[in-house]
Amino acid sequence: MSQSSTAPLQTPPSMKNKVIAAILAVAVGHVGVLWAIGQMKAFELPVIKKEPLKVKFVKLKQDEPPPPPPPAEPIKPQVQPKPVEKKVEPIPVVKPKIIQQKKPVVDDQKARKLEEQKRVDDQKRLDDQKRLEDQKRLDDQKRVEDQKRVDEQKRQDQQKRDQEERDRQRNADQNRTRNVSSGDVSWVRSPKISEVALLRNMKPEDGAKTINLKINADANGTVTNVTVLQSSGNSALDSYVVKQTYAGKFKPYKENGVNVPFAIKQDFTLSVSKGR
């Protein structure tokens, strides 16, 4: 294939000169118009003189009021036509055909056997139900009796514990030693103080010797303990008097009609005669 080159188009010189001349002519024309407008005189408007406006008030006659409109006729209510009720015809119900089934023919002997078996089964169910009810009643009764025995045993145990506590308190109260005065009790068997024994433990020139003892006795009055509260100053004499006091016995001391243990404080004043 052959390649062809296109050269740019060139405006002819004569055409270019014509365009330049036309532009210059238009410019010169515009300048001339502007100069002519500048030379024109300003246009003056003529002054118009007017006389003042004269106003004359005229009293207008009052228009007569228009006659009242005729009374409007009452509007009659439009009566709506009653709707025509459409009768609805009930749909016919088609009753289903009942087909009677033929009862099977059962032999009379077989029917009697079935009826007898049914009676036996019903009686067995009744017997079983009654046996269950009787057993339940016996179980309930046994449960009640067992509970009664348990409650009774608890009550007896509580009574026994209460009685033991009362006995313990009573014994503790009875065994509590009462502090009594020497005038509240009396000796059944007073301590035997032998003058011969006194001569072995003291002399006539020693004068009277006093020993103060605390004597404890049980509910029967038997002396259980002897304590020296104040010594006579002669230990041998104190020991002899304590020993003889253990051999003595009191009458029982009663409180509210009951024998109770007690304790008393008692003084023994001892002396021996001269010349023996």
C-alpha positions in Angstrom: 0.0 0.0 0.0 1.2 3.5 -0.8 1.3 6.3 1.8 0.0 9.7 0.9 0.8 12.9 2.9 -1.6 15.9 3.1 -0.1 19.4 3.0 -1.8 22.2 5.2 -4.3 24.4 3.5 -3.0 27.9 2.9 -5.4 30.9 2.7 -4.9 32.9 -0.4 -3.4 36.4 0.1 -6.2 38.3 -1.5 -8.8 36.8 0.9 -6.7 37.8 3.9 -6.4 41.4 2.8 -10.1 41.6 2.4 -10.8 40.4 5.9 -8.4 42.9 7.4 -10.0 45.7 5.4 -13.4 44.8 6.6 -12.4 44.8 10.3 -10.8 48.3 9.9 -13.9 49.6 8.2 -16.1 48.4 11.1 -13.7 49.9 13.7 -13.7 53.3 11.9 -17.5 53.2 11.7 -17.9 52.7 15.5 -15.5 55.5 16.3 -17.5 57.8 14.1 -20.8 56.9 15.7 -19.3 57.5 19.2 -18.0 60.9 18.1 -21.4 61.9 16.7 -23.2 60.9 19.9 -20.8 63.0 21.9 -21.6 66.1 19.9 -25.3 65.9 20.4 -27.1 68.3 22.9 -29.0 67.0 25.9 -32.8 66.8 25.4 -34.7 69.1 27.8 -38.3 68.2 28.9 -40.8 71.1 29.0 -42.2 72.1 32.4 -45.9 71.5 32.8 -47.8 73.8 35.2 -51.0 72.4 36.7 -53.7 74.0 39.0 -54.4 72.3 42.4 -57.2 69.8 42.4 -60.5 71.0 43.9 -62.5 68.3 45.9 -66.2 68.7 46.6 -67.8 66.4 49.1 -71.2 65.1 48.1 -73.6 63.4 50.6 -74.7 60.1 49.3 -78.2 58.8 50.0 -78.3 55.7 52.0 -79.5 52.8 50.0 -82.7 51.1 51.3 -82.1 47.6 52.7 -83.1 44.8 50.4 -86.3 43.0 51.2 -85.9 39.9 53.3 -85.7 36.6 51.4 -88.8 34.5 51.3 -89.0 31.7 54.0 -87.3 28.6 52.9 -89.5 25.5 52.5 -88.7 22.7 55.0 -86.6 20.0 53.5 -88.6 16.8 53.4 -86.5 13.8 54.5 -85.9 11.4 51.7 -87.5 8.1 52.4 -85.0 5.3 51.7 -86.6 2.4 49.9 -86.7 -0.8 52.0 -84.0 -3.2 50.9 -85.4 -6.2 49.3 -84.5 -9.2 51.4 -83.1 -12.0 49.4 -84.5 -15.3 50.4 -81.7 -17.7 51.1 -82.7 -21.2 50.4 -81.2 -23.7 52.8 -78.8 -26.1 51.5 -80.4 -29.5 51.4 -78.8 -31.8 54.0 -78.0 -35.1 52.5 -78.4 -37.8 55.2 -75.8 -40.4 55.1 -76.9 -43.8 54.3 -76.8 -46.1 57.3 -75.6 -49.4 56.3 -76.8 -51.9 58.8 -74.1 -54.4 59.5 -75.2 -57.9 59.8 -74.7 -59.2 63.3 -72.5 -62.3 63.4 -74.4 -65.3 64.2 -73.0 -66.6 67.6 -73.9 -69.9 69.0 -76.1 -69.7 72.1 -73.8 -72.0 74.1 -70.7 -69.9 73.2 -72.5 -66.7 74.2 -73.4 -68.2 77.6 -69.8 -69.1 78.1 -68.6 -65.6 77.3 -71.2 -64.1 79.6 -70.2 -66.5 82.4 -66.5 -65.7 81.9 -67.3 -61.9 82.0 -69.1 -62.4 85.3 -66.2 -64.4 86.7 -63.7 -61.7 85.6 -65.9 -58.9 87.1 -66.2 -60.8 90.4 -62.4 -61.3 90.4 -61.8 -57.7 89.9 -64.2 -56.8 92.7 -62.5 -59.3 95.0 -59.1 -58.0 94.2 -60.2 -54.4 94.8 -61.8 -55.4 98.1 -58.7 -57.3 99.2 -56.5 -54.3 98.4 -58.9 -52.0 100.3 -58.9 -54.3 103.3 -55.1 -54.6 103.2 -54.8 -50.8 103.0 -57.2 -50.4 106.0 -55.2 -52.9 108.0 -51.9 -51.2 107.1 -53.4 -47.8 108.1 -54.7 -49.2 111.4 -51.3 -50.9 112.1 -49.5 -47.6 111.3 -51.8 -45.7 113.7 -51.4 -48.3 116.5 -47.6 -48.3 116.0 -47.6 -44.5 116.2 -49.7 -44.7 119.4 -47.2 -47.2 120.9 -44.3 -44.9 119.9 -46.0 -41.9 121.4 -47.0 -43.8 124.6 -43.4 -45.0 124.9 -42.1 -41.5 124.5 -44.6 -40.2 127.0 -43.6 -42.9 129.5 -39.9 -42.2 128.9 -40.4 -38.5 129.4 -42.4 -39.2 132.6 -39.6 -41.5 133.8 -37.0 -38.8 133.1 -39.1 -36.2 134.8 -39.6 -38.4 137.9 -35.9 -39.2 138.0 -35.1 -35.5 137.8 -37.6 -34.7 140.6 -36.1 -37.5 142.7 -32.6 -36.3 142.0 -33.6 -32.7 143.0 -35.4 -34.0 146.0 -32.5 -36.2 147.0 -30.1 -33.3 146.4 -32.4 -31.0 148.4 -32.7 -33.6 151.2 -29.0 -34.3 151.2 -28.3 -30.6 151.4 -26.9 -29.9 154.8 -28.9 -27.3 156.8 -27.1 -25.1 159.2 -29.1 -25.1 162.5 -28.6 -23.8 166.0 -27.9 -26.0 169.0 -31.4 -25.3 170.3 -33.0 -26.8 167.2 -31.7 -30.3 167.8 -31.1 -32.6 170.8 -28.9 -35.5 171.6 -30.1 -39.0 171.8 -26.7 -40.1 172.9 -24.5 -37.2 174.0 -20.7 -37.5 173.9 -19.4 -39.2 177.1 -16.6 -37.1 178.6 -14.8 -39.2 181.4 -13.2 -37.2 184.2 -10.5 -39.9 184.4 -9.7 -39.3 180.8 -9.7 -35.5 181.4 -7.2 -35.9 184.2 -4.9 -37.7 181.8 -5.1 -34.7 179.4 -5.3 -31.7 181.7 -4.5 -30.6 185.2 -6.8 -28.8 187.8 -4.6 -25.8 187.8 -5.2 -25.4 184.0 -8.7 -24.2 184.8 -11.6 -24.5 182.4 -10.8 -25.2 178.8 -13.3 -24.5 176.0 -13.3 -26.1 172.5 -15.6 -25.0 169.7 -16.7 -27.7 167.2 -18.7 -27.9 164.0 -20.7 -31.2 164.0 -22.3 -32.6 160.8 -25.0 -35.3 161.1 -27.0 -37.2 158.5 -30.8 -37.4 158.1 -30.9 -40.1 160.9 -28.9 -37.9 163.3 -25.7 -39.9 163.1 -22.5 -37.8 163.4 -20.6 -37.9 160.1 -18.0 -35.2 160.6 -16.5 -33.1 163.4 -14.3 -30.1 162.8 -12.4 -28.0 165.4 -13.3 -24.4 164.8 -11.5 -23.1 167.9 -9.0 -25.1 169.8 -8.8 -25.3 173.6 -5.0 -24.9 173.4 -4.5 -28.5 174.3 -4.3 -30.8 171.3 -4.6 -34.0 173.3 -7.8 -32.6 174.9 -9.1 -31.5 171.5 -8.5 -35.0 170.0 -10.3 -36.7 172.9 -13.4 -34.5 172.7 -13.6 -35.0 168.9 -13.4 -38.8 169.3 -16.1 -38.8 171.9 -18.3 -36.5 169.8 -18.2 -39.1 166.9 -19.7 -41.6 169.3 -22.7 -39.4 170.0 -26.0 -39.3 168.1 -28.7 -36.6 167.5 -32.4 -37.0 167.1 -33.3 -36.6 163.4 -33.9 -33.1 162.2 -37.1 -32.7 160.1 -38.0 -30.2 157.5 -41.5 -30.3 156.1 -41.9 -33.6 157.7 -38.8 -35.1 156.0 -35.5 -36.0 157.8 -32.6 -33.9 156.4 -28.9 -33.7 157.3 -27.8 -30.7 159.3 -24.7 -29.1 160.9 -24.4 -27.3 164.3 -21.7 -25.4 166.1 -21.3 -26.5 169.7 -18.9 -25.5 172.5 -17.6 -27.9 175.1 -16.2 -26.3 178.3 -14.1 -28.8 180.4 -12.4 -28.7 183.7 -11.3 -31.0 186.5 -11.8 -30.7 190.2 -9.0 -30.4 192.8 -8.4 -32.9 195.5 -9.2 -36.1 193.6 
